[in-house]
Amino acid sequence: MNKYLLVFFFCFSGHLLAQNNASIIYDLFNESTTYYHSDTILGVPFLTNHNFNFLINNSFAEFSEFNKSDLILDFSDFIENKKSLSFSFFSENNLLYFGFPRSKSYYSFGYKFSSHFDLSLSNDFLSLFWNGNHQFVDNVTYFNNNTTSLIQYSSLFFQYSSNISQKFRFGARISLLHGINYFDLDKGDFSLQSFANSPTPYSSLIQTDIFYQASRANLFGFSNPGLNVNLGIKYILNKLKFSADIYNFGFIFWHKRPSQHQSEESYSFDGVDYTMDQIFSDEINTTIDTLQNIFALNRLSNNSFFSKTPMRISFNTIYHFNSFTDFFINYHAIQSAGSSYSHHSFIGIRKSIGQNTDFSMAYNMNNFSFYNFQFAINRKFKNYLVNINTNNLVSIFNLRESSYFNIQAGIYYFF
């Protein structure tokens, strides 16, 4: 049975290419819809291209530390500073790729996995989890804006690009999707009222307003079918090159083990009713079962449903200074599983050193982190090309202090 596992194959990738071209490699790794190459390209199976991104609004160092081999969590300062916790990640993993040119057009096929996850926890919820309910005594406290979403799917795609004119190029990709895992806590609200002056200290009234949808399927197949498209354009004006891409505009129809769950309940907890004639463990289990019934949610139906696939949007501008140097400004918007967007802006330079080495460096800003530095290098060794790229070089050396992590890597063979 498929559980809610994160599906990605990490870090390394490979392609079979015919020549070294920094701009082509950049477009290939970023899945430019207008991608073109004069040679046939075969991606190494299961090592084709993997992209991993992780974004958190506060670094792990603010609420965690390692003591020898133990991980210690401490949310005290985090809660005192009225901070909420939010993080998201996405990974896109090309497992197979094959592309070839025909006249002024380029055709490609491939198979890939995509995973998107996000979680948002309010400060009040963290405080309840960490400090208990005594702080809310004789008040009604509402716990809102606590959400989590997960979507995982595979795609079998066909891509086509062609020159419309000498300066203008158009590309499109169509993908047949298979939904693997889906979970969306669309509403995760509840309220808590605790009473100090009651027969049982801190007796509480809990009211819930919770709704989520879920579905899961086997890793391979098309039991949860879907469809999405990528569209892209590229325009060249003298030494300037402009391009724009929209990725993953589409949907998935979830009908394999679908479920909708809801809880709109009210429960008054006055402690455990226990006498010497009763078994204490039984009373504890009865209380726990009652609480679980409230928060475990009631299954509404097994009806199928639709969901959108998280999109990405990209705008790129490149100024070709000379045969060895390009300046670029890029913007990327990445949609999470919960439909919010993270925004990434890059300004940098791409430089070739001789015929065998080129690198790029850029300053990168996003929603939660404003001091990132992108670094990428391609190095050719005889028939091999090694590529390493990260959008936040600092996080590689100190992940706990960083709120953004990205990595791509690849090994290419020329023939």
N, C-alpha and C positions, 0 to 999 in steps of 0.2 A: 504494500500500500504506500502511495506517495504521501509523505508528510510535507510540512511547510519548510522545506530545505531551500537554502540559497544556492542557485545553480550558476556557478561560473568557474571557468578554468583560468587560472591566474597567471598573468604577467607576460609570458613569452609567446612570440608569434613568428611566423615565417612565410615567405613568398618566394616563388621562383620567378625572377625577372631577367631582363636582357641587358639593362644598362642602368647606371647610377644617375638619378636625377632628383635633386632635393625637393623640388616642387611636386613632382609626381609622387614621391614617397609620402610627402605631407598630405596630399589629396587622398591617397590610398588609405592611410591610417585614419583619416577623418571621414572616410566614406563619402567623399564628394560625389553628388549625383551626376555631375558633368565630367567625371573622371575619364581620361583618355590616355592610352599608351600605344606605342607603335608595335609592341610585341605581345605575344600570348603570355598570360600569367596564370600559374597554378599555385594556389595556396596549399601549404603543407597540411594534410588532414589533422584536425583537432588542435593545430598550433597556428592557425591562420592569423587571427588578430584579436586581442583581448584588451578591453578598456575598463578600468575600474576607477570609480569616483566615490568619495565619502565626504560628507559635509555636515558639520555640527555647529550649533550656534555658540557653544562654549567648549573650550578644550577639556579633554579628559582630566588634565592636571587639576582642575578646579574642584573636582569631587572624588578623585581616586589617587591612590599611590600604591607602589609595590614595596612590601616589606619581606625581603628575601624572595621566596617563591610565592608569597600570598598577595592577593589583590585585596586592598582595603578601600571600601567606599565610605565617604563622609560627605553628606549633603548639608551639613550644618551651616557653613558659610554661604553656600549656594542658595539655601532657602532664605537666610537672613537678608541677603541682597536682593530678594524678590525676583529671582531669575526663574524662567521656565526652561524646559529642556526640549530641544528639537534637533533631530538629525535625520539625514536621508542618505541613501546611496543608490547608485545604479551601476550595473555592469552590462556590457554588451560584448558577446564572445562569438566571433566568427570561427566556426569549426571547419567549414569547407568553402573554397572560393576558386572559381575558374573564369578567366576573362580573355577575350580575344578581339582584335580589331577587324573591321570589314570596311574598306574604303575610308570614308571620313567618320565612320561610326564605331562605337565600342559596345560590345555585349559582355555581360557577366552574369554568373549564376552563383548561388551560395546557400549555406545553411548556418543559422546562428541561434544563440540563446540570449534572452534579455531578462534582466531582473531589476525590479524597482521596489524600494522599501522606504517608508518614512514613518516617523513616530514623533508625536508632540504631547508633552505632559506639562500641565500648568503648575505654577508654583504652589498653589493650594493643595493639589493632589500630592506633590512631592512632600509637602509638609505633613499631610495626613499620614503618608506612608512612613515618614521618618520619625515624627514626633508624637503620633497618636492623636486621639480625638479630644484630649483634655483642653487643648487650646481653643476649641470651638464651643466650649460649654455655654449653655443658655443662649446660643445664637444659631440661626439657620445659615449654613454655609453651602454655596452652590459650587459644584465642581464641574466646570464646563471646559470646552476646547481641549479635551483629551481624545486624541484620534490616532489611529494607526492604519496603514494600508500596505498591502503587498500584492504585486502582480508579477508573474513569471510566465514567459511564453517562448516558444521556438518559432522560427520563420524560415520558410523556403522561398528564396527571392530570385527574381529576374530583373536585370537592370540594363537600360539602353540609353546611350547618349550620342548626340550627333551635332555637327555644325550646321546651324541655320544660315549663317553668313560667315564671312571671313573673321569677323570680330565677335560673333555671338554664338553661344553654344547652349544647348538645352539637354537636360537629362531627366529620366524618370525611373523609378523602381517600384515594382509591385510585389507584395509578399503575401504568401498564404500562411496563416498563423495557426498555431496549436496552443491553446491555453493550458498551462500546467498547474499553477496555483493562483488563487485569487482570494483575498480577504480585505474587506473594507469596512472599518468601524465608522459608519457614516455619522452616527450620533452616539457619544459616550458620556452623557451627562447624568449626574445624580446629586442629591442633596443630603446633608447630614445635620441633624439637630441633636445635641447632647444636653442632658438635664443634670445639674449638680444636686438639686434638692429633690431627690427621688429615693424610693426604698433601696434601690440598687445604685451605687455610685456610677455616675456617667452613663446611665441608661440612654439609649439613642433611638431616634426615629430616622430610618433610611428610606428615601424615595428614589426610584430609578427611572430614567428615560433613555434607553439604549437600543440601538438598532444596528445590525451588520448583515452583510451578505458574504457568502463564501462558496467556493467550488474548488475541486482538485481533480487531477487526472494523472495518467501515467506519463512518464518522462517523454516518450515518443508516441507519435500518432497525430490524429486530427479530430479527436473526440470533442474538443471545444473549439470549433472552427472560427476563423476570423480573417480579416483582410486589412492591410494598410498600404499606403503609398508614400514614396519620397518624391519630391519635385525639386529641381535645381536649375539655376541659370548662371551663366558666366559671360561677362562682357569685357573685352580688351580695348583700351583706349590709349594708344601709344605705349608708354611705359607703365600705365596703370592697369590693374586687373581687378574687376569687381565680381564677386560671386555671392549667391544666396541659396540656401537650402532649407527645406522643410522636411523633417524626418518623422516617420511613424504616425502619419495621420490616418487613423482607422479605428477598428472596433474588434471585439471578441464576443462571440455568442456562447455563454456559459450554460451548458446543460448536462455536464457530467458531474454527478453528485452535488447539484446546486442546493443551497439552503438559505433561507432568510430567518433571522432570529431577532426577537424583540423582547424588551422587559420594560413594563410600565407598572411597577409594583410599589407597595408601601409595607414596611416591616418595622415593628417596634421591638427593640432588643432590650430586655430587662435583666439580662444575666441568665445563669443556668439554674433552673428550678431543681433542687437536689435535696434529698433527705437521706438519712442513714440506711433506710430500707432499699435504696436504689443503687444501681451500679453507676458510678460516676462517669466512667468512660462512655457508657451508652448515652448519658445526657449530653456530654460534650459532642459526640458524633451527631446527635439529633440537632443541636444548635448549628453545627457546621453545615449539615445538610440543608437546613433552612436558609442559611446565608448563600449557599451555593445555588439554591433554586432561584434566588433573586437575581444573582449576577450571572448565572450560567445561561440565562435567557431561554425563552420559549421558542420552539421552532414554529414559524408561521406557516411555511409551505416548502415544497420542493420545486417551485416554479423556476424555469430558466430565466435568464436576464442578460442584458448587454452591458458591456463596459467599454470605455474609450481606452486606447493605448496611449501611454505618456509620450508626448511629442518632444522634439528638439528643434530649435530654430538657430540658424547660423548665418552671419553676415561677415564677409571677409573682403579686405582691401589690401592689395599688394602693390608696392611701387618698386619696379625693377631698376635699381640704381645703375648696376653694370652686370657683366656676366658672372660676377662672383658674389654680389650682394643684393638682397631684397629687404625692404622695410615693409612691415605689415601692421595692420590694425584689425583685430577680430572681435566679434561679439557672439556669444553663445547663450541661449536660454534653454535650460533643461527642466522639463516638467517632472515632478515627482509622481508617485503612485496616488497621492492625495490631491493632485491637480494644481498645487502651488508650483511656482517656478523659482529656480535659482539662476542668477544672472552672472555671467562671466565675461570680463572685458580684458583684452590683451593688446599690448603695444610693444613691438620688438623688432629684432633684426635677424635675418637668416643669412649665413655667411659660408662660402665654400673656401677650403684651404687645399690648394692643389686639386688633383683629380680624385683623391681617395677619401677625403674627409669634408664634411660640412656639419654645421651646428646652428642652432637658433637659441636666442635668449629673449625673454619678454617679461615685462611687468604685468601681473595678473591681479585683478580685483574681482571679488564676488560678494554675495550678500553678507556673509559673516566674517570674511577675512580679507584684509586690504593690503597685505604686505607679502604677497606671493611672488615667486620668481620662477618662470618656466625655463626649463633647460632641456634641450634635445640634441642628440649627436648621432650622426651616421658615419660609420667607418668601414671602408672596404678593405678586405684582406683577400687578395687574389680573387677567387670566385664568390666570396662571401661578403655580405653586407650586414653589419650589426647595428641595430637601432635601439636607443634608449630614450624615453621621454617622460618627464614629469612636469605637471603644471604648478607644483609647489616644492621646490628643491629643499627648502628648510625642513619640511615635514619628514623627509626621508631620514634625517638624522635625529629628529626629536618629535616623534608622532604624538606623544602625550601632551605636548605644549601647543600643538597645531589644531586648528579647527577645519582644515581642508587637506584632503589627501587624494592624489591622482597618480596613476602610473600606467604606462604602456611600454612594451619592449618587443623587439623582433630580431630574427635572424633570417637572412635572405640568401638564396643561392642563385647565381647568375649562370645562364647557359645559352 
